[in-house]
Amino acid sequence: MITDNNLNNQLPKAIYSIFKELHILHYLRKAGITKAKGYSAGFLFTFIFN
């Protein structure tokens, strides 16, 4: 089960570093992909790729 911790603590460092290098989370925000409650859209997107 995923706990409500920092994104860095939940993902393997390789995936997080790739997403950071490619600015994937920035482009998600720029595209208007947001959520009202719960985990952030960026967290869910990276979780899917994990």
Residue, then its C-alpha position, 0 to 999 in steps of 0.5 A: m500500500i502507498t502511504d502519503n509520503n513524499l514522492n521521492n520516497q515512493l518511486p525508484k530513483a531511476i524513474y524519478s530522475i528520468f521524469k525530473e530530467l525530462h520535466i514530465l511533471h512540469y508538462l503535466r501541469k502545463a497541459g492542465i492535468t490536475k486533481a481536486k482531492g487525493y494524490s497529485a496527478g503527477f504522483l499518479f502518473t509516475f506511479i503508473f510507470n512504476 
